[in-house]
Amino acid sequence: MKKLWILCLSFLFSSFVCAQTVWIVPLKGAIGPATSDYISREIELAQNSGVSLVILKTDTPGGLDSAMRDIIRAITTSHIPVATWVGPSGARAASAGTYILLASHIAAMAEATNLGAATPVQLGGVSPTKPNDSAPTDSDNKDTASQDSTENSDKVPAKTAMEKKVINDAKAYIKGLAKLHGRNAEWAEKAVSEAASLDSTEALSLNVIDYIASSPEELVSLINGKTVSLNDSQKLLTFDTPIFEQRHPDWRAEMLAVITNPNVAYILMLIGIYGLLLEFYNPGVGLPGVLGGICLLLAMYALQMMPVNYAGLALLLLGIGLMVAEGFSPSFGILGLGGIVAFILGSIFLMDSDLPNFQIALPLIFGIAATSALLIILTIGLLLRIRKKGVTTGVSTMLGKIATVTDNFMHGKGRVQLNGTLWSAVSENEEALNTGDKVEVIQIHGLTLTVKRQRAND
Protein backbone atom coordinates (compact mmCIF):
# COMPACT_ATOMS: atom_id res chain seq x y z
CA MET A 1 0.00 0.00 0.00
CA LYS A 2 2.84 2.34 0.86
CA LYS A 3 4.47 1.67 -2.50
CA LEU A 4 1.19 2.44 -4.26
CA TRP A 5 0.97 5.84 -2.53
CA ILE A 6 4.56 6.59 -3.48
CA LEU A 7 3.85 5.73 -7.13
CA CYS A 8 0.73 7.92 -7.16
CA LEU A 9 2.59 10.86 -5.61
CA SER A 10 5.45 10.41 -8.09
CA PHE A 11 2.99 10.39 -10.99
CA LEU A 12 1.26 13.55 -9.73
CA PHE A 13 4.60 15.28 -9.19
CA SER A 14 5.88 14.34 -12.65
CA SER A 15 2.62 15.51 -14.23
CA PHE A 16 2.89 18.80 -12.40
CA VAL A 17 6.50 19.26 -13.51
CA CYS A 18 5.65 18.48 -17.17
CA ALA A 19 2.76 20.89 -17.07
CA GLN A 20 5.17 23.65 -16.02
CA THR A 21 7.96 22.76 -18.46
CA VAL A 22 8.86 25.27 -21.18
CA TRP A 23 11.07 24.16 -24.06
CA ILE A 24 13.26 26.75 -25.75
CA VAL A 25 14.00 25.49 -29.27
CA PRO A 26 16.56 27.34 -31.44
CA LEU A 27 15.50 28.43 -34.93
CA LYS A 28 18.67 30.00 -36.27
CA GLY A 29 20.10 30.55 -39.73
CA ALA A 30 18.55 29.84 -43.10
CA ILE A 31 15.40 27.73 -42.99
CA GLY A 32 15.85 24.56 -44.98
CA PRO A 33 14.83 20.87 -44.93
CA ALA A 34 17.08 20.09 -41.95
CA THR A 35 15.59 22.98 -39.95
CA SER A 36 11.98 22.07 -40.73
CA ASP A 37 12.60 18.42 -39.86
CA TYR A 38 14.15 19.37 -36.51
CA ILE A 39 11.48 21.91 -35.51
CA SER A 40 8.60 19.62 -36.53
CA ARG A 41 10.03 16.73 -34.54
CA GLU A 42 10.64 18.93 -31.50
CA ILE A 43 7.02 20.16 -31.50
CA GLU A 44 5.72 16.62 -31.86
CA LEU A 45 8.00 15.39 -29.06
CA ALA A 46 6.90 18.27 -26.82
CA GLN A 47 3.26 17.25 -27.28
CA ASN A 48 4.03 13.63 -26.43
CA SER A 49 6.05 14.70 -23.37
CA GLY A 50 3.30 16.87 -21.93
CA VAL A 51 5.30 20.10 -22.22
CA SER A 52 3.33 23.23 -21.43
CA LEU A 53 4.87 25.63 -23.96
CA VAL A 54 7.39 25.60 -26.83
CA ILE A 55 9.30 28.81 -27.54
CA LEU A 56 11.06 29.10 -30.89
CA LYS A 57 14.09 31.29 -30.27
CA THR A 58 14.35 32.81 -33.73
CA ASP A 59 17.07 34.56 -35.69
CA THR A 60 16.73 33.85 -39.41
CA PRO A 61 17.23 35.67 -42.73
CA GLY A 62 14.58 33.49 -44.39
CA GLY A 63 14.66 30.22 -46.26
CA LEU A 64 12.86 27.83 -48.54
CA ASP A 65 9.09 28.08 -48.91
CA SER A 66 8.49 24.32 -48.61
CA ALA A 67 10.51 24.10 -45.38
CA MET A 68 8.75 27.15 -43.96
CA ARG A 69 5.32 25.67 -44.65
CA ASP A 70 6.29 22.41 -42.94
CA ILE A 71 7.15 24.36 -39.77
CA ILE A 72 3.94 26.38 -39.96
CA ARG A 73 1.91 23.21 -40.42
CA ALA A 74 3.51 21.75 -37.29
CA ILE A 75 2.65 24.92 -35.35
CA THR A 76 -0.95 25.30 -36.48
CA THR A 77 -1.77 21.63 -35.81
CA SER A 78 -0.03 21.52 -32.44
CA HIS A 79 -2.06 20.66 -29.32
CA ILE A 80 0.20 22.82 -27.15
CA PRO A 81 0.93 26.55 -27.54
CA VAL A 82 3.95 27.50 -29.65
CA ALA A 83 5.49 30.93 -29.14
CA THR A 84 8.00 32.53 -31.48
CA TRP A 85 10.41 34.93 -29.80
CA VAL A 86 12.75 36.91 -32.06
CA GLY A 87 15.84 37.44 -29.99
CA PRO A 88 18.20 38.28 -28.52
CA SER A 89 18.68 41.93 -29.51
CA GLY A 90 20.06 42.18 -33.02
CA ALA A 91 18.18 39.13 -34.27
CA ARG A 92 15.66 39.17 -37.10
CA ALA A 93 12.71 37.23 -38.46
CA ALA A 94 12.96 38.20 -42.11
CA SER A 95 11.21 36.59 -45.06
CA ALA A 96 10.13 33.06 -44.04
CA GLY A 97 10.70 33.99 -40.39
CA THR A 98 7.86 36.55 -40.63
CA TYR A 99 5.40 33.89 -41.76
CA ILE A 100 6.40 31.62 -38.87
CA LEU A 101 6.12 34.48 -36.37
CA LEU A 102 2.60 35.34 -37.53
CA ALA A 103 1.55 31.67 -37.51
CA SER A 104 2.59 31.18 -33.88
CA HIS A 105 0.08 31.25 -31.04
CA ILE A 106 2.22 33.90 -29.32
CA ALA A 107 4.41 36.35 -31.24
CA ALA A 108 7.10 38.27 -29.39
CA MET A 109 10.29 40.16 -30.13
CA ALA A 110 13.19 41.53 -28.15
CA GLU A 111 14.26 45.15 -28.37
CA ALA A 112 16.38 46.06 -31.42
CA THR A 113 15.05 43.23 -33.57
CA ASN A 114 13.14 43.37 -36.86
CA LEU A 115 10.79 41.38 -39.05
CA GLY A 116 9.26 41.66 -42.53
CA ALA A 117 10.59 41.73 -46.11
CA ALA A 118 8.50 38.69 -47.03
CA THR A 119 8.26 39.13 -50.81
CA PRO A 120 8.96 35.83 -52.64
CA VAL A 121 11.29 37.22 -55.29
CA GLN A 122 12.95 33.95 -56.30
CA LEU A 123 10.61 32.72 -59.00
CA GLY A 124 12.87 31.07 -61.56
CA GLY A 125 12.15 27.47 -60.63
CA VAL A 126 8.41 27.75 -59.97
CA SER A 127 6.10 25.28 -61.61
CA PRO A 128 2.91 26.74 -63.07
CA THR A 129 0.86 24.19 -61.15
CA LYS A 130 2.74 24.67 -57.87
CA PRO A 131 3.20 28.35 -57.10
CA ASN A 132 3.96 27.56 -53.48
CA ASP A 133 7.35 26.14 -54.39
CA SER A 134 8.85 29.63 -54.62
CA ALA A 135 11.47 30.48 -52.04
CA PRO A 136 11.59 33.70 -50.04
CA THR A 137 14.96 35.30 -50.43
CA ASP A 138 17.48 36.53 -47.93
CA SER A 139 16.77 39.66 -45.98
CA ASP A 140 19.56 41.70 -47.54
CA ASN A 141 17.88 41.64 -50.94
CA LYS A 142 14.54 42.35 -49.36
CA ASP A 143 15.83 45.22 -47.26
CA THR A 144 16.83 46.90 -50.52
CA ALA A 145 13.39 46.20 -51.94
CA SER A 146 11.85 47.63 -48.77
CA GLN A 147 13.85 50.86 -49.10
CA ASP A 148 12.85 51.21 -52.74
CA SER A 149 9.20 50.69 -51.85
CA THR A 150 9.41 53.31 -49.08
CA GLU A 151 10.92 55.89 -51.41
CA ASN A 152 8.61 55.25 -54.33
CA SER A 153 5.46 54.29 -52.36
CA ASP A 154 4.77 51.73 -55.09
CA LYS A 155 4.22 48.03 -54.91
CA VAL A 156 6.89 45.68 -56.19
CA PRO A 157 5.94 45.14 -59.84
CA ALA A 158 5.08 41.67 -61.03
CA LYS A 159 6.73 41.19 -64.41
CA THR A 160 4.99 38.01 -65.49
CA ALA A 161 1.75 36.18 -64.89
CA MET A 162 3.65 33.51 -62.95
CA GLU A 163 5.16 36.12 -60.63
CA LYS A 164 1.70 37.58 -60.04
CA LYS A 165 0.41 34.14 -59.12
CA VAL A 166 3.19 33.55 -56.63
CA ILE A 167 2.90 36.98 -55.01
CA ASN A 168 -0.87 36.75 -54.75
CA ASP A 169 -0.57 33.30 -53.24
CA ALA A 170 1.96 34.59 -50.70
CA LYS A 171 -0.26 37.57 -49.80
CA ALA A 172 -3.28 35.38 -49.22
CA TYR A 173 -1.22 32.95 -47.15
CA ILE A 174 0.34 35.55 -44.86
CA LYS A 175 -2.97 37.39 -44.39
CA GLY A 176 -4.60 34.14 -43.34
CA LEU A 177 -1.82 33.50 -40.82
CA ALA A 178 -2.19 37.00 -39.37
CA LYS A 179 -5.98 36.70 -39.05
CA LEU A 180 -5.59 33.32 -37.35
CA HIS A 181 -4.56 35.05 -34.13
CA GLY A 182 -6.10 38.50 -34.65
CA ARG A 183 -2.97 40.28 -35.85
CA ASN A 184 -2.60 43.08 -38.39
CA ALA A 185 -3.42 41.40 -41.73
CA GLU A 186 -3.14 44.69 -43.65
CA TRP A 187 0.49 45.16 -42.68
CA ALA A 188 1.17 41.46 -43.29
CA GLU A 189 0.06 41.96 -46.88
CA LYS A 190 2.44 44.92 -47.21
CA ALA A 191 5.29 42.70 -46.02
CA VAL A 192 4.73 40.71 -49.21
CA SER A 193 3.57 43.31 -51.73
CA GLU A 194 5.96 46.08 -50.62
CA ALA A 195 8.65 44.08 -48.80
CA ALA A 196 7.87 46.20 -45.71
CA SER A 197 9.90 45.75 -42.51
CA LEU A 198 9.33 46.79 -38.88
CA ASP A 199 11.32 46.94 -35.68
CA SER A 200 9.91 45.49 -32.47
CA THR A 201 8.41 48.74 -31.16
CA GLU A 202 6.58 49.47 -34.41
CA ALA A 203 5.45 45.87 -34.68
CA LEU A 204 3.87 46.03 -31.23
CA SER A 205 2.15 49.34 -31.88
CA LEU A 206 0.71 48.06 -35.18
CA ASN A 207 -0.55 44.82 -33.60
CA VAL A 208 1.80 42.67 -35.65
CA ILE A 209 3.20 41.00 -32.53
CA ASP A 210 1.80 40.43 -29.07
CA TYR A 211 4.70 41.25 -26.72
CA ILE A 212 8.15 42.76 -26.40
CA ALA A 213 10.30 40.67 -24.09
CA SER A 214 14.03 40.72 -23.48
CA SER A 215 14.20 36.97 -22.76
CA PRO A 216 12.09 33.80 -22.90
CA GLU A 217 11.72 33.99 -19.10
CA GLU A 218 10.26 37.49 -19.33
CA LEU A 219 7.93 36.35 -22.11
CA VAL A 220 6.56 33.53 -19.94
CA SER A 221 5.90 35.96 -17.09
CA LEU A 222 4.06 38.29 -19.50
CA ILE A 223 1.77 35.59 -20.87
CA ASN A 224 1.03 34.02 -17.48
CA GLY A 225 -2.74 34.07 -17.06
CA LYS A 226 -3.40 34.94 -20.70
CA THR A 227 -5.73 33.02 -23.02
CA VAL A 228 -4.67 31.89 -26.48
CA SER A 229 -6.58 30.37 -29.38
CA LEU A 230 -5.52 26.77 -29.83
CA ASN A 231 -7.17 24.60 -32.51
CA ASP A 232 -10.49 26.47 -32.45
CA SER A 233 -10.55 26.45 -28.66
CA GLN A 234 -9.38 28.79 -25.93
CA LYS A 235 -6.56 27.77 -23.59
CA LEU A 236 -5.59 29.54 -20.37
CA LEU A 237 -1.83 29.70 -19.86
CA THR A 238 -0.74 29.24 -16.26
CA PHE A 239 2.90 29.27 -15.19
CA ASP A 240 3.36 29.28 -11.44
CA THR A 241 6.78 27.63 -11.33
CA PRO A 242 7.96 27.24 -14.93
CA ILE A 243 10.96 25.03 -15.64
CA PHE A 244 12.94 26.17 -18.69
CA GLU A 245 14.73 23.58 -20.78
CA GLN A 246 17.16 24.61 -23.49
CA ARG A 247 16.85 22.24 -26.42
CA HIS A 248 19.71 21.41 -28.79
CA PRO A 249 19.67 19.73 -32.21
CA ASP A 250 20.27 15.99 -31.99
CA TRP A 251 22.71 13.99 -34.13
CA ARG A 252 20.08 13.44 -36.82
CA ALA A 253 19.42 17.15 -37.22
CA GLU A 254 23.15 17.89 -37.23
CA MET A 255 23.77 15.25 -39.90
CA LEU A 256 20.90 16.52 -42.07
CA ALA A 257 22.22 20.07 -41.71
CA VAL A 258 25.63 18.92 -42.94
CA ILE A 259 24.60 16.82 -45.94
CA THR A 260 21.91 19.27 -47.09
CA ASN A 261 24.52 22.01 -47.26
CA PRO A 262 24.79 22.62 -51.04
CA ASN A 263 28.60 22.60 -50.95
CA VAL A 264 28.70 19.27 -49.11
CA ALA A 265 26.04 17.73 -51.36
CA TYR A 266 27.99 18.93 -54.41
CA ILE A 267 31.22 17.33 -53.17
CA LEU A 268 29.44 14.10 -52.22
CA MET A 269 27.97 13.86 -55.72
CA LEU A 270 31.38 14.31 -57.37
CA ILE A 271 33.01 11.76 -55.05
CA GLY A 272 30.18 9.35 -55.84
CA ILE A 273 30.46 9.74 -59.61
CA TYR A 274 34.27 9.54 -59.73
CA GLY A 275 34.31 6.64 -57.26
CA LEU A 276 31.95 4.57 -59.40
CA LEU A 277 33.91 5.41 -62.55
CA LEU A 278 37.16 4.24 -60.94
CA GLU A 279 35.47 1.02 -59.86
CA PHE A 280 34.11 0.37 -63.35
CA TYR A 281 37.50 0.91 -64.99
CA ASN A 282 39.41 -1.03 -62.31
CA PRO A 283 36.99 -3.72 -61.11
CA GLY A 284 37.82 -5.72 -58.02
CA VAL A 285 39.32 -2.92 -55.90
CA GLY A 286 36.06 -2.40 -54.01
CA LEU A 287 36.81 0.76 -52.01
CA PRO A 288 36.09 3.33 -54.78
CA GLY A 289 32.82 1.59 -55.65
CA VAL A 290 31.60 1.28 -52.05
CA LEU A 291 32.60 4.84 -51.14
CA GLY A 292 31.22 6.19 -54.41
CA GLY A 293 27.88 4.41 -53.99
CA ILE A 294 27.41 5.68 -50.42
CA CYS A 295 28.37 9.25 -51.33
CA LEU A 296 26.15 9.28 -54.41
CA LEU A 297 23.12 8.05 -52.45
CA LEU A 298 23.71 10.69 -49.77
CA ALA A 299 24.06 13.36 -52.47
CA MET A 300 20.84 12.25 -54.18
CA TYR A 301 18.99 12.44 -50.86
CA ALA A 302 20.40 15.91 -50.16
CA LEU A 303 19.62 17.22 -53.66
CA GLN A 304 16.02 16.02 -53.66
CA MET A 305 15.49 18.09 -50.51
CA MET A 306 16.94 21.26 -52.07
CA PRO A 307 15.83 23.59 -54.89
CA VAL A 308 17.72 21.88 -57.71
CA ASN A 309 17.80 23.28 -61.24
CA TYR A 310 17.65 20.11 -63.35
CA ALA A 311 19.13 21.85 -66.38
CA GLY A 312 22.13 22.70 -64.20
CA LEU A 313 22.33 19.10 -62.98
CA ALA A 314 22.23 17.84 -66.59
CA LEU A 315 25.02 20.25 -67.59
CA LEU A 316 27.07 19.14 -64.59
CA LEU A 317 26.75 15.45 -65.49
CA LEU A 318 27.47 16.21 -69.17
CA GLY A 319 30.63 18.07 -68.15
CA ILE A 320 31.85 15.16 -66.02
CA GLY A 321 31.05 12.73 -68.86
CA LEU A 322 33.03 14.79 -71.40
CA MET A 323 36.03 15.09 -69.08
CA VAL A 324 36.03 11.33 -68.50
CA ALA A 325 35.68 10.75 -72.26
CA GLU A 326 38.75 12.93 -72.83
CA GLY A 327 40.79 10.61 -70.64
CA PHE A 328 39.79 7.45 -72.54
CA SER A 329 39.27 8.82 -76.06
CA PRO A 330 41.84 11.61 -76.40
CA SER A 331 40.71 14.48 -78.59
CA PHE A 332 43.64 16.75 -77.67
CA GLY A 333 41.49 18.89 -75.35
CA ILE A 334 38.27 19.37 -77.32
CA LEU A 335 36.16 17.06 -75.17
CA GLY A 336 37.98 18.07 -72.00
CA LEU A 337 37.62 21.82 -72.46
CA GLY A 338 33.96 21.42 -73.46
CA GLY A 339 33.44 19.30 -70.36
CA ILE A 340 35.02 21.92 -68.10
CA VAL A 341 32.79 24.67 -69.53
CA ALA A 342 29.66 22.50 -69.10
CA PHE A 343 30.83 21.53 -65.61
CA ILE A 344 31.27 25.15 -64.48
CA LEU A 345 27.94 26.30 -65.95
CA GLY A 346 26.09 23.33 -64.47
CA SER A 347 27.63 23.91 -61.05
CA ILE A 348 26.62 27.57 -61.08
CA PHE A 349 23.05 26.81 -62.23
CA LEU A 350 22.62 23.74 -59.98
CA MET A 351 20.97 25.46 -57.02
CA ASP A 352 17.79 27.28 -58.07
CA SER A 353 17.74 29.79 -55.21
CA ASP A 354 18.93 33.34 -54.51
CA LEU A 355 19.61 32.49 -50.86
CA PRO A 356 23.39 32.43 -50.24
CA ASN A 357 22.90 29.55 -47.79
CA PHE A 358 21.43 27.42 -50.58
CA GLN A 359 24.02 28.15 -53.25
CA ILE A 360 27.32 26.47 -54.04
CA ALA A 361 30.36 28.62 -53.26
CA LEU A 362 32.02 29.88 -56.44
CA PRO A 363 35.57 29.30 -55.09
CA LEU A 364 34.67 25.62 -54.59
CA ILE A 365 33.30 25.36 -58.15
CA PHE A 366 36.33 26.98 -59.76
CA GLY A 367 38.73 25.05 -57.52
CA ILE A 368 37.30 21.68 -58.60
CA ALA A 369 37.12 22.85 -62.23
CA ALA A 370 40.78 23.94 -62.11
CA THR A 371 41.79 20.57 -60.62
CA SER A 372 39.91 18.74 -63.38
CA ALA A 373 41.55 20.95 -66.03
CA LEU A 374 45.02 20.17 -64.61
CA LEU A 375 44.26 16.44 -64.73
CA ILE A 376 43.15 16.74 -68.37
CA ILE A 377 46.28 18.74 -69.29
CA LEU A 378 48.46 16.17 -67.51
CA THR A 379 46.72 13.31 -69.35
CA ILE A 380 47.18 15.01 -72.73
CA GLY A 381 50.87 15.65 -71.94
CA LEU A 382 51.46 12.01 -71.07
CA LEU A 383 49.70 10.87 -74.24
CA LEU A 384 51.87 13.15 -76.39
CA ARG A 385 55.03 11.80 -74.74
CA ILE A 386 53.90 8.24 -75.37
CA ARG A 387 53.18 8.98 -79.06
CA LYS A 388 56.81 10.13 -79.53
CA LYS A 389 58.24 6.90 -78.13
CA GLY A 390 59.12 3.99 -80.36
CA VAL A 391 57.53 0.56 -80.23
CA THR A 392 58.64 -1.24 -77.06
CA THR A 393 56.55 -4.42 -77.22
CA GLY A 394 55.42 -6.89 -79.88
CA VAL A 395 57.04 -9.10 -82.50
CA SER A 396 58.57 -6.18 -84.38
CA THR A 397 60.83 -5.40 -81.41
CA MET A 398 62.54 -8.82 -81.68
CA LEU A 399 64.49 -8.00 -84.87
CA GLY A 400 68.20 -7.70 -84.17
CA LYS A 401 68.03 -9.30 -80.74
CA ILE A 402 70.40 -12.06 -79.68
CA ALA A 403 69.05 -15.56 -78.98
CA THR A 404 70.70 -18.79 -77.76
CA VAL A 405 70.53 -22.07 -79.67
CA THR A 406 69.00 -24.80 -77.50
CA ASP A 407 69.01 -27.69 -80.04
CA ASN A 408 71.50 -28.49 -82.79
CA PHE A 409 70.20 -27.34 -86.15
CA MET A 410 69.42 -30.19 -88.54
CA HIS A 411 69.14 -29.18 -92.20
CA GLY A 412 69.05 -25.56 -91.09
CA LYS A 413 66.20 -26.01 -88.61
CA GLY A 414 66.25 -25.97 -84.81
CA ARG A 415 65.14 -24.14 -81.73
CA VAL A 416 66.41 -21.04 -79.95
CA GLN A 417 65.65 -19.32 -76.66
CA LEU A 418 64.77 -15.60 -76.72
CA ASN A 419 63.65 -13.63 -73.67
CA GLY A 420 62.98 -16.87 -71.78
CA THR A 421 60.80 -18.35 -74.56
CA LEU A 422 61.61 -21.20 -76.94
CA TRP A 423 61.11 -20.43 -80.65
CA SER A 424 61.31 -22.52 -83.79
CA ALA A 425 64.04 -21.13 -86.01
CA VAL A 426 65.75 -21.59 -89.36
CA SER A 427 69.31 -20.55 -90.03
CA GLU A 428 70.36 -18.31 -92.85
CA ASN A 429 71.61 -20.37 -95.82
CA GLU A 430 70.96 -23.56 -93.79
CA GLU A 431 74.05 -22.83 -91.71
CA ALA A 432 74.86 -25.50 -89.14
CA LEU A 433 74.41 -24.25 -85.58
CA ASN A 434 75.20 -26.02 -82.32
CA THR A 435 73.72 -25.86 -78.85
CA GLY A 436 74.91 -22.76 -77.02
CA ASP A 437 75.69 -20.70 -80.10
CA LYS A 438 74.61 -17.08 -80.07
CA VAL A 439 72.48 -16.05 -83.03
CA GLU A 440 70.89 -12.82 -84.21
CA VAL A 441 67.24 -12.60 -85.27
CA ILE A 442 67.10 -11.19 -88.78
CA GLN A 443 63.56 -12.05 -89.87
CA ILE A 444 60.22 -13.31 -88.48
CA HIS A 445 57.63 -15.42 -90.29
CA GLY A 446 54.65 -16.16 -88.07
CA LEU A 447 56.08 -18.12 -85.14
CA THR A 448 59.37 -19.01 -86.86
CA LEU A 449 62.52 -16.93 -86.56
CA THR A 450 65.22 -16.62 -89.18
CA VAL A 451 68.58 -16.34 -87.49
CA LYS A 452 72.28 -16.06 -88.34
CA ARG A 453 75.38 -16.74 -86.28
CA GLN A 454 76.53 -13.83 -84.20
CA ARG A 455 79.94 -12.72 -85.38
CA ALA A 456 82.75 -12.23 -82.93
CA ASN A 457 82.92 -8.47 -83.53
CA ASP A 458 79.11 -7.98 -83.00
N, C-alpha and C positions, 0 to 999 in steps of 0.2 A: 504493500500500500504506500509505503514511504517513497519507494522508487517511482511509483505512478505519479505522485504529487510532484516529485522532482522533475519528471519528464514533462508534465503539464506546465510547470512554471518555466522550464527552459524553452518550451514551445512559445509560450506567451511572450517571454522576454525577447526571443529571436524575432518574433513577428513585430514586436514594437520597434526593435532596432531597424529592421528592414523598412518599416513604414516611415522611418525618419532618415533613411539613407539618401544622400544626394550624390549622383555620379557626375563628375566633371570630365567630359569627353573632348579631347582636342580636335579641332577642325582647322588645320593649318596648311597653307600652301595651296597650290592649284588643285581643283576638285577633279579627280579622275576616277577610273574604275576601282582602283585600290582604295581610295577614300570612301566612295559610296558603299563598297562592300564592308569596310570596317565600321562605318557609322550605322549602317542598317543592322549589322550583327550586334553591335553594342546596344542599340535600342531594343532589339528583340530579347537579348539576354537580360536587360534591365527589367523588362516586363516579367520574364520568367522568374527573376530573383526577388520580385516584390519591392523593387526600388521605388521610392516616392517621387523622385524628380530626376530628369536627365538635363544637364546644362551643356550645350555645345559651346565650348570656348573657341570663338571664331576669329580667324585672321586670314583672309583669302582674297586673292586678286580676281577670282572667278574660276571657270573651268568648263568642262564639257556638259552640254545640255542633258544628254542621256544620264550621266552620273548624277547631276543635280536633281533630276526628276526622281531617280531612285531614292535619294535621301529624303526628298519631300514626301514621297509616297510612304516611306517608313514613319515619318513624323505624323502625317495626317491620319494614318491608320493605327497609331499607337494608343494603347489603353492607359498609358500614364503620361502626365504632362511632359513636354519637351520645351525647354527654354533655350533660346539662342542669345548668348552674350558676346558682343563684339568687344574684345579687350585683349590685353591691357591697353592703356593709352598708346596711340600710334598705330593701332590695328585698323583693319578695314574689312568691310563686307561688300566688296564691289561685285558687279556682274552677277554671277550665279549665287554669290553669298547673299545678295539682296533678296532673291527669291526665297532662299531658305529662311532668312530672318523673318520675312512676312508670313511664311507658312507655319512658323512655330507658334505654340500656344502662348508663349511669353516672349516678347522681343525687348531686348535691353542692350544698351551700349555704354561703354565707359567714356569719360571725358576725352576729348581730342581724338575721336575716332570718326570714321565716315562710312557712308553706304551709298549705293546708287550706281549710275552708269551701267544700266542693264540692257542696252541695245544689243541684239544679236547681230553683229556686223560680219561675222564669218559665215558666208553663205555659199561658198564655192562648191562644197560637196553635198548640198542638200538635194534630196530626191523629191520630185514633184508630188509624190504620194505620201511623203513623210516629212513635212516641214518642221517637225519637232526635233529633227536630228541636227539642227544648226547648233553651233557652239558659241556661247557668249565669249567675248574676247577679254584680254587682260585689261586691267583698270587704267594702265597708262594710255592706251589708245582711246579709251572711253572718256578719260579726263579731258583729252584734247577735244573730243566731240562735244563734251559738256560745255567747255569754254566757248566753242564756236556757236553752240546753240544759245548760250547766254547773250553773246554779242549780237547775234543776228535775230534772236527771238523767233527762229523758224524751226520747224521740225526737220529731223534728219530725212533727206529725200530718199525715196525708194526708187531705184533705177529700173528695176524690172518687176514683172508680175510675181516672180518667185520671191523676191525680196519683200514685196508687199505682203505676200502670204505669210512669210515667216515673222515679220514684224507684227502683223495683226494677231497672229497666233500668240506671240509672246505677250502682247498687250492684254489680250483676253485672259491669258493664264495668270499674269501677275495681279491683275485686278481681282480675279477670283480669289487668289490667295489673300489679298489684303482684306476683302470683304468677309472672309472666313472668320476673322477675329475682330471685325469692326474697326479696321485701320483705314488710313487715308487712301482710297482706291484711285482718286484723281491724281495725286502725286505719284503713285505707283505707275500709272500709265505714262506720266512724263519721264520716269526713269528709263522707260523703253523708247518712247517716241522722240525724246529730246536728250537722252543720255544724262538726265539730271542727277546731281549728287547733293548730299546733305551731310552736315556734321551732326553730332549727337544732340546738341542743344536745339538746332532747327528741327531735327527729326522728332524730338519730343513735343515741341510746340505745334507741329503740324499733324500730330497724332499718327506718325508713321511707326513709332516705337512706343512701348509702354512705360519704360523706366530708364533712368540713367543711374548706373551703379558702378562703383570703382572696383568691385570684386564680386566673385560668385557668392561669397558669404553675405555681402551687403544686399545683393539681389534677393537672396532667400529671405532675409529679414524684411525686405520691402513687400514681398508677395505673401508673407505670412498672413493668413486670414482672408486672402482674396479668393475670388471665384473665377474659374476659367471654363471656357467651353471645350468639352472633350467628347468627341464623337456624338454630337447632337444631344449632349447632356451637360449639366453643370456640375463642376467638382470644386469643393472647398479645399483650399490648400492650407494645411496646418503643420507648422514646424516648431515644435516646442524645444526639442533638443536635436537639431539636425546633425548628422554625421557625414562629413564630406569625404568622398573617396576620389582621388585623382586616378583616372584611367590612362592606360598607356597601350599603344598598338601592340598586338601579340605578334608572334613569329610569322603567322600567315599574312597578316597585313603588311609587315615589313618586307616579306618576300615578294608579295604582289606589287608593292611600291617600287621595288628594285627592278623586277623584270618588265613592268609596264612603263618604265622610263624609256622613252623613244631611243635614246642613245644605246642603252643596254640591249633592247630588243633588236636594234639594227646590228650590233656586234654579234649577238647570238645567232641571228639569221645568217650572217656571213660565215661564222665558224661552222654552222650546220651544213651549209652548201659546200664549202671547201673540204670539210671533213668527209662528207659522203663522196665527193669527187676523188679524193685521195684513196678512199677505200675501194672504189670501183676500178681505179687504175692500178692499184697494188693490193689485190684481194688477199685475205689471209692475215693481215696485220691485226685487224680488229679494233684497235684503239681509235683511229680516226673515224671509223664507221659508227661505233658506239657513241663517242663524244658528239659527232656530227648529228646523229639522230636525236639525241637528247636535246641539244641546243636548238635544233630546227623545230622540234615540237614546242619547246618553251617559247621560241620566237613567234610561232604561229598562234599560240594562245595569247601572247601579249599583243600581237598586231590585230587580232580580231576584237580586242577590247578597246582599240584606239581608232581615231579617225584616219583611216588609211586611204590614200588616193591610189586606186588600183592601176591607173595609168602609170603613176610613178613606180609602183611595185613591178609592173611589167617591164618598164625601162631598166630598172635595177637588175632584174633577172636576165634580160637581154644583154646588158653590159657584161655581167659575169660570164654568160655563155660565150660571148665573142672573145673575151680575154682568155678563157680556157681553150677555145678553138685556135687562138693564135699560138698557144703553146704546143698543140698537137698537129696543126696544119699550118705551118709558117707561111705568112703572107707578107713578110718583111714589114710588119707594123700596121697594115691596113685594118685587119680585124681587131688588133689590140687597141689602136688609137680610137677606132669607132666604139669599141667596148668601153673604154675609159670615159668617153663623152656621154654615152648612154648611162653608164654607171653614176656619173656625177649628177646628171639631170634627174635620173630616177631617185637618187638619194635626197635631192633637194625637194622634189615634188611628193615624196613618200607620205609625209604627214600633212593631212588636209586640215590644218588648223593654224590660226594666227597667234595662238598662245605660245609664248616662248617655252613654257614647261612641256609642251607637247610637240616640239620640233626637234629635229636632229641637229646637233651643233655643227656648224660649217667647218670648223677646224678638224673635227673628227672625219667628216666626209672627205675633205681634201687630203688629209693625212693618209687615209686608207687608199684613196685614188693614186696618190703619189707613190705609195708602196707598191701598188699593183703595176704602175707604169715602170718602176725600176725593175721589177721582176720580168716584165715583158722585154725591156731593153737588154737585160742580162741574158735572157733566153735567146734573143735575136743575135747578140754578140757571140754566144757560144755556138750557135748554128753556123754563123759565118766562118768561125775558126775551123769548125769541123769540115766545112765544104772545101777549105784550102788544103786540107791534109790529103795525102795519098791513101791508096787502098792499103789497109793493114790486115785484113782477113780475107779468106777465100782461096780458091785454087790458084788464081792469078798471082798470088804473092809467093808461090812455091818455086817459080822459075828462078834459076840461079842459086838455089840453096844446095847445101851439101848434105848428102845422105850416106848411109853406111850399108854395104852389101851384107846381107844376112845368109844368103845361099849362093853357092857357086852358079854362075850363069852357064846354062847349057844351050848351045845354038843361039846365043845372044839373049836368052831369056832367064830371068831370075827374080829375086825379091830383094827389096832394100827397106831400110828403116829410116823414116823421116819424121822428126818431131814426135817420136814415141809411137808412130803408127807404121805398120808394115804395108808396103805397096808392091804391086806387081810392076815389073820394069823390063824394058828392053834396052840393050846397049847399042850405042851408035856403031854402025858398020859391023854388027854382031861380034863386037870385041869381047874377048874372054875376060871375065872378072871373077875374082875369088873372094871368099868370105873375109870381111874386114876391110876391103878396099873402100876408099873414099871416092864418091862419084858426085858429079854435078848434074842437077836436073836442067835439061835444056828444052824439054817439050812435054806437053801433057795431052793425052788422048783419053777422054773419059776417066777411068780409074787406073790407067796404065801410064807410067812415067817413062820418058826416054832420057837415058842418062849417058854420060861419058866419064872416063876416068879423070879424076882430078890430077892435074899436073903438079909437079913438085914446086914450081914457082907460083902457083895460085894461092 
